[in-house]
Amino acid sequence: MNSKEILEIAVRAADSKRAEDIVALDVHEVSLLADYFVVMQGGSKRQMDAILESIAEQIEAAGETVKRVEGKNSDKWVLIDLGDVVVNIFNPEERAYYNLEKLWSNAKTVNVAAWLDAEV
């Protein structure tokens, strides 16, 4: 499975748990760390946990593995390492503080609109 397919699974899984303001950045030309960074937010720790669980379940169901999870017990920021895709789940305040979209402003934004549920 390629990194764009993993990205789509992660975005769809996050959206199914009503993750807010999902932004995917194509960083393969500006970083050696990954092909894609995904940034999103959840309104509460409970929602952040649900997003994390959904992504992990869907990735594993597709035959891929979650390499590492950082901040699982945090109510501020969770990082999910899927190899060439890194997912960041923030609470709104931490997302504004770290502003990863600005930090990686040289990266192209991936249009994920087709992967999002229009009825949310």
N, CA, C and O atoms as a DFTB+ gen file, in Angstrom:
480 C
 N C O
     1  1       0.849      -1.172       0.000
     2  2       0.000       0.000       0.000
     3  2       0.900       1.242       0.000
     4  3       1.867       1.312       0.759
     5  1       0.582       2.207      -0.843
     6  2       1.422       3.402      -0.899
     7  2       0.980       4.437       0.139
     8  3      -0.075       4.305       0.759
     9  1       1.801       5.455       0.309
    10  2       1.554       6.439       1.362
    11  2       0.274       7.248       1.120
    12  3      -0.382       7.652       2.081
    13  1      -0.089       7.488      -0.131
    14  2      -1.327       8.236      -0.393
    15  2      -2.548       7.412       0.010
    16  3      -3.535       7.972       0.487
    17  1      -2.497       6.098      -0.173
    18  2      -3.607       5.234       0.257
    19  2      -3.702       5.216       1.784
    20  3      -4.800       5.220       2.340
    21  1      -2.568       5.195       2.449
    22  2      -2.557       5.253       3.919
    23  2      -3.123       6.592       4.382
    24  3      -3.901       6.645       5.335
    25  1      -2.736       7.661       3.714
    26  2      -3.266       8.990       4.018
    27  2      -4.787       9.000       3.906
    28  3      -5.473       9.504       4.796
    29  1      -5.308       8.454       2.832
    30  2      -6.762       8.441       2.639
    31  2      -7.462       7.673       3.748
    32  3      -8.489       8.122       4.258
    33  1      -6.925       6.529       4.125
    34  2      -7.525       5.739       5.209
    35  2      -7.540       6.554       6.497
    36  3      -8.553       6.592       7.195
    37  1      -6.428       7.204       6.814
    38  2      -6.334       7.991       8.047
    39  2      -7.325       9.157       8.042
    40  3      -7.990       9.415       9.045
    41  1      -7.419       9.857       6.913
    42  2      -8.332      10.996       6.815
    43  2      -9.781      10.539       6.947
    44  3     -10.561      11.144       7.683
    45  1     -10.138       9.484       6.242
    46  2     -11.519       8.981       6.320
    47  2     -11.858       8.496       7.738
    48  3     -12.959       8.736       8.235
    49  1     -10.908       7.817       8.380
    50  2     -11.137       7.320       9.740
    51  2     -11.315       8.482      10.714
    52  3     -12.192       8.445      11.577
    53  1     -10.489       9.501      10.577
    54  2     -10.599      10.675      11.452
    55  2     -11.930      11.391      11.221
    56  3     -12.601      11.794      12.171
    57  1     -12.297      11.541       9.968
    58  2     -13.551      12.209       9.635
    59  2     -14.750      11.438      10.188
    60  3     -15.747      12.045      10.578
    61  1     -14.661      10.112      10.227
    62  2     -15.769       9.305      10.751
    63  2     -16.008       9.570      12.237
    64  3     -17.089       9.287      12.754
    65  1     -15.007      10.109      12.917
    66  2     -15.144      10.462      14.339
    67  2     -15.226      11.976      14.518
    68  3     -14.977      12.508      15.600
    69  1     -15.579      12.650      13.430
    70  2     -15.824      14.085      13.421
    71  2     -14.614      14.936      13.807
    72  3     -14.745      15.957      14.483
    73  1     -13.440      14.497      13.364
    74  2     -12.252      15.339      13.519
    75  2     -12.522      16.655      12.798
    76  3     -13.195      16.683      11.768
    77  1     -11.998      17.731      13.341
    78  2     -12.264      19.051      12.784
    79  2     -11.051      19.588      12.031
    80  3      -9.904      19.322      12.392
    81  1     -11.331      20.340      10.987
    82  2     -10.316      21.073      10.229
    83  2      -9.126      20.185       9.851
    84  3      -7.985      20.468      10.218
    85  1      -9.408      19.118       9.120
    86  2      -8.362      18.177       8.695
    87  2      -7.576      18.793       7.539
    88  3      -8.140      19.163       6.509
    89  1      -6.264      18.894       7.735
    90  2      -5.372      19.432       6.711
    91  2      -4.278      18.397       6.466
    92  3      -3.631      17.937       7.407
    93  1      -4.075      18.034       5.211
    94  2      -3.008      17.107       4.832
    95  2      -1.970      17.877       4.020
    96  3      -2.302      18.601       3.081
    97  1      -0.716      17.704       4.404
    98  2       0.385      18.384       3.731
    99  2       1.297      17.367       3.074
   100  3       1.707      16.393       3.705
   101  1       1.611      17.591       1.814
   102  2       2.556      16.748       1.084
   103  2       3.950      17.290       1.377
   104  3       4.361      18.300       0.806
   105  1       4.677      16.615       2.270
   106  2       5.985      17.116       2.720
   107  2       7.155      16.354       2.103
   108  3       8.303      16.572       2.493
   109  1       6.889      15.476       1.160
   110  2       7.972      14.623       0.655
   111  2       9.094      15.417      -0.019
   112  3      10.230      14.945      -0.074
   113  1       8.795      16.605      -0.526
   114  2       9.840      17.423      -1.159
   115  2      10.546      18.360      -0.182
   116  3      11.576      18.943      -0.521
   117  1      10.001      18.512       1.033
   118  2      10.589      19.455       1.994
   119  2      11.047      18.789       3.290
   120  3      11.595      19.459       4.165
   121  1      10.832      17.484       3.424
   122  2      11.226      16.788       4.642
   123  2      11.612      15.351       4.334
   124  3      11.048      14.719       3.440
   125  1      12.565      14.854       5.074
   126  2      12.942      13.445       4.968
   127  2      12.147      12.578       5.939
   128  3      12.264      11.353       5.915
   129  1      11.347      13.199       6.785
   130  2      10.628      12.480       7.838
   131  2       9.469      11.637       7.320
   132  3       9.231      10.536       7.817
   133  1       8.755      12.141       6.335
   134  2       7.543      11.466       5.867
   135  2       7.155      12.012       4.504
   136  3       7.733      12.984       4.017
   137  1       6.165      11.367       3.898
   138  2       5.583      11.880       2.660
   139  2       4.449      12.862       2.963
   140  3       4.275      13.859       2.262
   141  1       3.675      12.565       4.026
   142  2       2.524      13.393       4.371
   143  2       2.466      13.639       5.867
   144  3       2.750      12.751       6.670
   145  1       2.092      14.860       6.229
   146  2       1.726      15.217       7.597
   147  2       0.244      15.546       7.563
   148  3      -0.227      16.237       6.660
   149  1      -0.482      15.055       8.540
   150  2      -1.900      15.360       8.658
   151  2      -2.093      16.084       9.987
   152  3      -1.580      15.654      11.020
   153  1      -2.824      17.165       9.948
   154  2      -3.103      17.963      11.134
   155  2      -4.614      18.074      11.264
   156  3      -5.321      18.354      10.296
   157  1      -5.096      17.846      12.491
   158  2      -6.535      17.929      12.749
   159  2      -6.738      18.253      14.211
   160  3      -5.779      18.311      14.981
   161  1      -7.978      18.463      14.594
   162  2      -8.240      18.703      16.004
   163  2      -9.510      18.003      16.440
   164  3     -10.408      17.711      15.651
   165  1      -9.537      17.749      17.750
   166  2     -10.711      17.211      18.405
   167  2     -11.094      18.151      19.529
   168  3     -10.234      18.798      20.127
   169  1     -12.364      18.227      19.812
   170  2     -12.843      19.184      20.804
   171  2     -12.626      18.778      22.247
   172  3     -12.762      19.603      23.150
   173  1     -12.290      17.509      22.477
   174  2     -12.086      17.024      23.848
   175  2     -11.121      15.842      23.815
   176  3     -10.849      15.284      22.752
   177  1     -10.613      15.468      24.970
   178  2      -9.735      14.299      25.053
   179  2     -10.485      13.059      24.576
   180  3      -9.927      12.226      23.862
   181  1     -11.718      12.944      24.962
   182  2     -12.528      11.792      24.553
   183  2     -12.625      11.695      23.028
   184  3     -12.497      10.610      22.459
   185  1     -12.849      12.822      22.383
   186  2     -12.923      12.806      20.924
   187  2     -11.560      12.508      20.315
   188  3     -11.469      11.763      19.338
   189  1     -10.500      13.078      20.878
   190  2      -9.152      12.801      20.378
   191  2      -8.852      11.306      20.479
   192  3      -8.266      10.725      19.565
   193  1      -9.253      10.683      21.592
   194  2      -9.052       9.238      21.763
   195  2      -9.837       8.443      20.722
   196  3      -9.336       7.462      20.173
   197  1     -11.062       8.872      20.456
   198  2     -11.895       8.184      19.461
   199  2     -11.272       8.291      18.067
   200  3     -11.296       7.326      17.303
   201  1     -10.722       9.448      17.737
   202  2     -10.061       9.638      16.452
   203  2      -8.848       8.719      16.350
   204  3      -8.657       8.043      15.339
   205  1      -8.034       8.696      17.394
   206  2      -6.860       7.823      17.440
   207  2      -7.258       6.364      17.247
   208  3      -6.664       5.663      16.429
   209  1      -8.249       5.909      17.988
   210  2      -8.715       4.516      17.885
   211  2      -9.200       4.190      16.481
   212  3      -8.874       3.137      15.932
   213  1      -9.977       5.092      15.906
   214  2     -10.523       4.858      14.573
   215  2      -9.409       4.743      13.531
   216  3      -9.441       3.856      12.677
   217  1      -8.438       5.632      13.605
   218  2      -7.326       5.582      12.650
   219  2      -6.557       4.284      12.819
   220  3      -6.263       3.607      11.834
   221  1      -6.223       3.926      14.062
   222  2      -5.464       2.694      14.316
   223  2      -6.220       1.464      13.812
   224  3      -5.636       0.589      13.174
   225  1      -7.505       1.402      14.098
   226  2      -8.316       0.255      13.663
   227  2      -8.362       0.147      12.147
   228  3      -8.184      -0.940      11.597
   229  1      -8.600       1.267      11.465
   230  2      -8.720       1.240      10.010
   231  2      -7.381       0.929       9.333
   232  3      -7.345       0.227       8.321
   233  1      -6.298       1.442       9.881
   234  2      -4.966       1.160       9.321
   235  2      -4.661      -0.330       9.463
   236  3      -4.191      -0.964       8.519
   237  1      -4.929      -0.887      10.646
   238  2      -4.658      -2.307      10.872
   239  2      -5.586      -3.184      10.038
   240  3      -5.170      -4.241       9.563
   241  1      -6.830      -2.763       9.852
   242  2      -7.767      -3.520       9.010
   243  2      -7.298      -3.564       7.562
   244  3      -7.612      -4.502       6.827
   245  1      -6.544      -2.545       7.156
   246  2      -6.018      -2.496       5.788
   247  2      -4.698      -3.258       5.651
   248  3      -4.093      -3.276       4.579
   249  1      -4.252      -3.892       6.750
   250  2      -3.041      -4.691       6.698
   251  2      -1.759      -3.917       6.961
   252  3      -0.663      -4.447       6.777
   253  1      -1.888      -2.677       7.387
   254  2      -0.724      -1.849       7.715
   255  2      -0.566      -1.814       9.238
   256  3      -1.437      -2.276       9.975
   257  1       0.546      -1.263       9.688
   258  2       0.767      -1.187      11.130
   259  2       0.988       0.256      11.573
   260  3       1.539       1.082      10.847
   261  1       0.539       0.519      12.785
   262  2       0.833       1.787      13.438
   263  2       2.222       1.618      14.036
   264  3       2.435       0.760      14.892
   265  1       3.158       2.432      13.587
   266  2       4.543       2.298      14.040
   267  2       4.711       2.747      15.487
   268  3       5.398       2.096      16.275
   269  1       4.075       3.869      15.828
   270  2       4.242       4.429      17.158
   271  2       3.151       5.463      17.421
   272  3       2.670       6.131      16.505
   273  1       2.769       5.580      18.702
   274  2       1.834       6.617      19.128
   275  2       2.484       7.370      20.277
   276  3       2.933       6.765      21.250
   277  1       2.532       8.678      20.164
   278  2       3.070       9.535      21.224
   279  2       1.942      10.400      21.771
   280  3       1.094      10.876      21.016
   281  1       1.935      10.601      23.081
   282  2       0.964      11.489      23.697
   283  2      -0.405      10.879      23.889
   284  3      -1.392      11.602      24.029
   285  1      -0.480       9.558      23.899
   286  2      -1.784       8.885      24.009
   287  2      -2.566       9.327      25.252
   288  3      -3.795       9.386      25.220
   289  1      -1.874       9.631      26.321
   290  2      -2.546      10.045      27.554
   291  2      -2.711      11.553      27.663
   292  3      -3.201      12.057      28.673
   293  1      -2.306      12.269      26.630
   294  2      -2.369      13.730      26.649
   295  2      -3.727      14.223      26.167
   296  3      -4.369      13.604      25.319
   297  1      -4.145      15.347      26.726
   298  2      -5.357      15.986      26.220
   299  2      -5.008      17.179      25.345
   300  3      -5.857      18.022      25.053
   301  1      -3.715      17.241      24.918
   302  2      -3.252      18.371      24.121
   303  2      -2.862      17.985      22.699
   304  3      -3.241      18.667      21.747
   305  1      -2.106      16.892      22.546
   306  2      -1.552      16.557      21.234
   307  2      -1.217      15.079      21.196
   308  3      -0.555      14.566      22.099
   309  1      -1.664      14.398      20.169
   310  2      -1.334      12.992      19.943
   311  2      -0.707      12.891      18.564
   312  3      -1.210      13.469      17.600
   313  1       0.391      12.155      18.474
   314  2       1.062      11.932      17.201
   315  2       0.977      10.446      16.873
   316  3       1.302       9.598      17.704
   317  1       0.541      10.141      15.664
   318  2       0.453       8.759      15.199
   319  2       1.423       8.596      14.037
   320  3       1.278       9.244      13.001
   321  1       2.409       7.729      14.216
   322  2       3.407       7.466      13.184
   323  2       2.952       6.261      12.375
   324  3       2.912       5.138      12.877
   325  1       2.611       6.510      11.115
   326  2       2.189       5.445      10.209
   327  2       3.262       5.176       9.163
   328  3       2.974       4.647       8.090
   329  1       4.490       5.538       9.478
   330  2       5.588       5.376       8.526
   331  2       5.741       6.623       7.692
   332  3       6.273       7.628       8.164
   333  1       5.283       6.573       6.463
   334  2       5.391       7.723       5.563
   335  2       4.262       8.731       5.748
   336  3       4.202       9.737       5.041
   337  1       3.375       8.465       6.691
   338  2       2.288       9.385       7.028
   339  2       2.334       9.616       8.539
   340  3       2.329       8.667       9.323
   341  1       2.378      10.884       8.932
   342  2       2.386      11.244      10.351
   343  2       1.123      12.047      10.631
   344  3       0.868      13.070       9.996
   345  1       0.335      11.569      11.595
   346  2      -0.935      12.210      11.926
   347  2      -0.788      12.932      13.265
   348  3      -0.304      12.359      14.242
   349  1      -1.209      14.184      13.297
   350  2      -1.190      14.997      14.506
   351  2      -2.619      15.340      14.879
   352  3      -3.344      15.945      14.089
   353  1      -3.028      14.954      16.088
   354  2      -4.357      15.291      16.588
   355  2      -4.160      16.254      17.754
   356  3      -3.541      15.905      18.759
   357  1      -4.681      17.448      17.616
   358  2      -4.515      18.489      18.632
   359  2      -5.834      18.846      19.295
   360  3      -6.906      18.575      18.755
   361  1      -5.745      19.461      20.480
   362  2      -6.887      20.220      20.962
   363  2      -6.748      21.593      20.299
   364  3      -5.655      21.929      19.843
   365  1      -7.808      22.395      20.227
   366  2      -7.740      23.654      19.470
   367  2      -6.644      24.621      19.940
   368  3      -6.001      25.267      19.113
   369  1      -6.429      24.724      21.242
   370  2      -5.432      25.670      21.754
   371  2      -4.016      25.263      21.348
   372  3      -3.224      26.108      20.932
   373  1      -3.697      23.988      21.465
   374  2      -2.360      23.504      21.104
   375  2      -2.131      23.621      19.600
   376  3      -1.031      23.942      19.150
   377  1      -3.172      23.360      18.842
   378  2      -3.021      23.476      17.387
   379  2      -2.676      24.913      17.004
   380  3      -1.799      25.149      16.173
   381  1      -3.366      25.861      17.611
   382  2      -3.076      27.268      17.328
   383  2      -1.670      27.634      17.773
   384  3      -0.981      28.394      17.093
   385  1      -1.240      27.101      18.904
   386  2       0.082      27.409      19.435
   387  2       1.197      26.875      18.526
   388  3       2.120      27.611      18.177
   389  1       1.108      25.597      18.147
   390  2       2.164      24.987      17.332
   391  2       2.092      25.378      15.864
   392  3       3.121      25.473      15.194
   393  1       0.884      25.605      15.360
   394  2       0.670      26.078      13.996
   395  2       1.544      25.341      12.965
   396  3       2.311      25.963      12.230
   397  1       1.414      24.021      12.927
   398  2       2.235      23.215      12.018
   399  2       2.028      23.570      10.551
   400  3       2.941      23.438       9.737
   401  1       0.829      24.017      10.225
   402  2       0.580      24.400       8.841
   403  2       1.515      25.535       8.419
   404  3       2.000      25.553       7.288
   405  1       1.767      26.475       9.321
   406  2       2.686      27.568       9.012
   407  2       4.127      27.067       9.000
   408  3       4.919      27.452       8.140
   409  1       4.464      26.202       9.967
   410  2       5.810      25.649      10.042
   411  2       6.179      24.932       8.742
   412  3       7.309      25.041       8.266
   413  1       5.220      24.197       8.170
   414  2       5.445      23.451       6.935
   415  2       4.812      24.166       5.746
   416  3       4.286      23.517       4.841
   417  1       4.858      25.485       5.742
   418  2       4.200      26.262       4.691
   419  2       4.796      26.029       3.298
   420  3       4.162      26.363       2.297
   421  1       5.985      25.469       3.222
   422  2       6.580      25.146       1.914
   423  2       5.976      23.885       1.305
   424  3       6.191      23.597       0.128
   425  1       5.232      23.145       2.092
   426  2       4.616      21.909       1.609
   427  2       3.309      22.221       0.880
   428  3       2.617      23.190       1.191
   429  1       2.998      21.382      -0.085
   430  2       1.737      21.518      -0.812
   431  2       0.608      20.928       0.032
   432  3       0.790      19.923       0.719
   433  1      -0.554      21.565      -0.030
   434  2      -1.734      21.054       0.654
   435  2      -2.396      20.010      -0.242
   436  3      -2.559      20.221      -1.444
   437  1      -2.774      18.886       0.356
   438  2      -3.465      17.827      -0.381
   439  2      -4.961      18.078      -0.272
   440  3      -5.475      18.316       0.822
   441  1      -5.655      18.025      -1.386
   442  2      -7.108      18.218      -1.374
   443  2      -7.762      16.934      -0.871
   444  3      -7.780      15.924      -1.574
   445  1      -8.300      16.977       0.353
   446  2      -8.913      15.786       0.955
   447  2     -10.437      15.869       0.930
   448  3     -11.109      15.007       1.498
   449  1     -10.984      16.875       0.291
   450  2     -12.427      17.101       0.307
   451  2     -13.225      15.880      -0.140
   452  3     -14.284      15.596       0.421
   453  1     -12.733      15.158      -1.137
   454  2     -13.459      13.992      -1.661
   455  2     -13.516      12.854      -0.635
   456  3     -14.359      11.965      -0.746
   457  1     -12.628      12.878       0.356
   458  2     -12.574      11.820       1.362
   459  2     -13.411      12.140       2.594
   460  3     -13.555      11.304       3.486
   461  1     -13.961      13.343       2.643
   462  2     -14.725      13.786       3.813
   463  2     -16.217      13.581       3.599
   464  3     -16.727      13.726       2.488
   465  1     -16.901      13.244       4.676
   466  2     -18.337      13.049       4.634
   467  2     -19.022      14.400       4.516
   468  3     -18.917      15.240       5.410
   469  1     -19.711      14.603       3.427
   470  2     -20.349      15.901       3.163
   471  2     -21.514      16.183       4.098
   472  3     -21.964      17.325       4.185
   473  1     -22.015      15.170       4.801
   474  2     -23.197      15.356       5.650
   475  2     -22.852      15.711       7.078
   476  3     -23.750      15.784       7.917
   477  1     -21.607      15.933       7.384
   478  2     -21.213      16.263       8.768
   479  2     -21.642      17.663       9.093
   480  3     -21.408      18.137      10.205
